[in-house]
C-alpha cells in the first residue's frame, strides 16, 4: 500500500488553522480553532487523534503565542472518549472492560487523590494532578476501541516523522541564531545558564522532552523503514533519522541518550535484527559529522559576529589579516565556549562537585528528602500535589514547611514522587501498572510486529523515569498510549500486505 498524501488532509487543515491562530493570537480565534478540531474529532475520531501528534510536540510554543490554545489537546481527547462511549452504548459491559494494568493505574490515582485530601491539599490541586496523569491515559482506552487499520498506522508513522523533522529544522535555526529567531519574545529574553543555553529547547520548550520525543520518533522511523521498499523513500527516512540523532545530541540530554540505547538494545533482542545496531551507529556518525559539528560551527560564527557588532567603535579589532594566530578570530573562541559548556555538562555528571551540589539542592536531595517524608507516611503517602509533581510545582504544598523545603521543587524522578505521595500501596499499584504493560506487550509480540518497538520504548522509558517525571509529560504519554492502543488492535503490519 503506497502512501496517498491526499489522506493527510487533516495535517494540511491543522497547519492552516493553527497558523491563523498564531498570526491572529486572539482568544476568540484560538477557541474557534479548538471548536473546529473538536467537531472534526467527533465525526472522525481517528483523524482527530492525529491532530494530537501535531499539537502536543508544539504545545508550549502554541500556548506562548496564543494562550487560548491551551485546552485544545484535552478537548480533542474528551470528545474522542465521548464518541467511543456513544458508539459502545449497545454493549454497556464493554465500557467497563479494562486490563489489569488499567485498573492498577486508576486505583493508583485514587490512592493519590484520597491521600492528598487527608493531608489537606486543595481539591483544585488534586484535580490538576489527576488531569496530568489521566488525560492522555484515556487514549489507550479510546484507540483500542476504534477500527484502526493499516493505513491509519502508516499515517501515524508518517505524521510523526514529518513533525519530528520540522522540530529538528526549527532546532537548527534556534541553535544557529542563538535563540533569537522563530521564537516567542518571552523565550528570546529568558535568561539561561551557559550550560543550558548551549542546549536546544525546541518548540516543545524543554531539551529533555525534545530528546525523548525525537528518540521515540527515531524508533518509529526505524520501524517505518521496514515497511517501505522504495530506495528513494528509505533515503528520505535516513536523512530524517540523521537529523533526529543530530538534534538529540545537541539537547545534551544525558538521561535520554541512555534511555535510547536501552530501547535500541531491547528492540534488537526482540526483532533479532542486529543490523539495527550497525545502522544506528552509521546514522550517528553522519549525524555528528553533518549536523552536530556544522551547526555548532555556524552557531559560533553567528555568536561571534553578534558580539563584534555590539562592541563600541573604538573597541572594534583591526582586520589587517597579518597577526592572527589560530584561535584569535573569535570564531574559535566561541567554539571553545560551546564545547566547554557541553563538555562540562558531560564531564561533571559524576564529579564530586556535582554530587555534592545534587545532595544539597538537586536530585539526590529530592530523593533523600522524599524518603524522609515516606518514613512518616509509609502506607498511602502524603498524596498528590504534595511533593515534586506538576501540581506541587504550581500550587503550595502543605508539607514543605514541615520538612524545610523552601521552594516548589520539581522532582525530575517519577519514582520518588510515587513513593512519597502514594506510599507502599501506591508503589505496588504503580508497579502493577508498569509491569502489566511489559507483560501485555510481551504476549502481543507474536500477534503484531508493532509490539516490539513499543515494548522497546517502554523499557527505555522505565529508565527515564529515574531522571524525569516522565508519566506526567503529555507529549510522551500521548504518543505512548496511542501506540499501545494500536498494538491492542492486533494489526498485522507485514510489508508484503502493505506495499
Secondary structure, DSSP 8 states (H G I E B T S, - for coil): ----GGGGHHHHHHHHHHHHHHHS--HHHHHHHHHHHHHHHHH-HHHHHHHHHHHGGGHHHHHHH-GGGGGHHHHHHHHHHHHHHHHTTT-HHHHT---HHHHHHHHHHHHHHHHHHHHT--HHHHHHHHHHHHTTTHHHHHHTTS---HHHHHHHHHHHHHHHHHHHHHHHHHHHTTS-SSS-HHHHH----HHHHTS--TTTT-HHHHHHHHHHHHHHHHHHHHT---HHHHHHHHHHHHHHHHHHHHTT-HHHHHHHHHHHHHHHHHHT-THHHHHHHHHHHHHIIIIIHHHHHHHHHHHHHHHHHHS-GGG-----SSS--TT-SSHHHHHHHHHHHHHHHHHTTT-HHHHHHHHHTSHHHHHHHHHHHHHHSTTT-S-TTSSSSHHHHHS--TTTTTTT--S----S-HHHHHHHHHHHHHHHHHHHHHHHHHHHHHHHTTT-THHHHHHHHHHHHHHHTTTS-GGG-HHHHHHHHHHHHHHHTT----HHHH-
